[in-house]
């Protein structure tokens, strides 16, 4: 039987400082203090090792059950945090997802056991406080349908107990069940059922003053999810405000999506050789927008733009995945999101590098989706957070975005509003290039299967 390796990383904390107009609040690396709840945020890169190459998606999915946490990086950025469920507490890895609102986890497959102190699975039989509510529910994403049985148990986050909390346990034996990434989900949008959201629970227990939170990843995909605060030593330049935009294509989703205007996307092939791939003038609908969704392991682009982007990058598209020459992918080439005249989020192309074919053709974690599938022109998660700091503020309907950096740690508590003049403590520099992760297991996968793994967890009605 094949197995999955999932690399897990701890949070970078460190000490930060704030501009004089805001209050600095010291906080422990993980835990709750003075209206701030800080959690380890890590990448859970997916590597499948299979004994055969001709297995179907369903066969492969049934093998996503044995996990090894070995600290290796990867271009497929499935973000994770650890929550505690049950009595005694079991640490369960879930995706923090800014495009859905439900909390659900995976059960230990029949005949298997949890291994290690952290797992993506929950052992129902090992919790003495678990209560079956005898209800069923489901959630539908872009390419996944997750039926779930509803239970109640003690849930803790960052060492703070919510007490008895209802959540779903995925039941993949039910009809139409389909899953691509074998990890549960903690929805971070409010949706219609506001009272059951994690953000609402944090407020109700007076753990935070509002529902705003920040995220950033840094070296080795280590980072933090901070409720009620942001870190001024994790960015350079201004922390710029962007009003949340409505979704495009008349699509209806369970909750408000975190979508911002972007001036353009450009491709820098190294040095000063940069050309615009897409801007407001060439977009099929205006304004040009980007959705920041932590449940998206790659970069998704509308297929409307496939030809023009591939042509300008000198790339090819196979099975809706972008391929470039390895000579380009392994240089200082980058994709640059020009959010405004002041804020540019530059992502090295090597961050997306997933697979080499014969050392000449490189597969990137960039895919093209059918027109009308996504509510923004670009849809991205961990790759964006690796090179930025983002504050998500659902109450004020704003995103605050800054260019990523790392010069220590200073956690700044958020009040009712974020001051307009917040500037990061770090000096601006060129993005550092991460060491390339081992890609041998990924080379055994087809582009079609990688495409399915990378689909966003964007919750539909």
URUR-V22932 format. One record per helix or strand of 3 or more residues. SS is the DSSP state (A for helix, B for strand). FROM is the first residue (numbers start at 0). TO is the last residue. Records with the same first field share a line. If there is no record, write none. Layout:
# URUR-V22932
SS=FROM-TO + FROM-TO
This chain:
# URUR-V22932
B=2-5 + 30-32 + 35-42 + 45-48 + 78-84 + 89-96 + 102-106 + 130-139 + 144-156 + 159-169 + 183-186 + 212-216 + 221-226 + 228-230 + 234-242 + 258-260 + 263-267 + 273-278 + 288-291 + 298-301 + 315-317 + 320-324 + 333-337 + 343-347 + 352-356 + 360-368 + 377-379 + 387-392 + 397-403 + 410-412
A=56-61 + 123-125 + 193-195 + 197-203 + 218-220 + 302-312 + 325-328 + 348-351 + 381-385 + 441-443 + 446-453
